Amino acid sequence: MSMGSLVGQIVGAFLVSYPMEIYGRKKTFAVCLILTAILTFMQFFATTIGVLTASQYLSGIVWVVTALLRPPMPPRSSHLVYEAS
């Protein structure tokens, strides 16, 4: 059961391109953020082990799609030197 989100991430890595090509990055990202909130509550309030396992698999799929669709972070400016006064 603890590997549910990891298995979901592997599946989600293969599925991410289809909704992105059909609906666009922004709409897919917005749906994934909403699904993340719903599935988090589903895990928290799960009453059976089946619901918990299913929500972990689905969360793994959504997490990897969110991670792959988010805008890249700007590079760190490590070349700047800050002098102490």
C-alpha positions, 0 to 999 in steps of 0.5 A: 500500500505504501508504494501506491503513490510511486506506482501512480507516478510511473503511470502518470508520467506516461499519461501526462502528454494526452490531456496537455495536448488536448486541453493545454498546459494551464487547464490541465494544471488547474484540474490537477491542482483541484484533484490534488485537494480532493484526493488529499481529503479523500485520503484523510477521511478514508474509512476503508483500506480500499479507498485509501489505496485507490486515493494513493494511486490516483494521487500519484498520477496527479502529483507527477502530472502537476510536477511535469506541467509546472513552470520551471524555476528560475536559476539561482544566482549563485554568481552574485557575491554579497558583501557584509558591511 
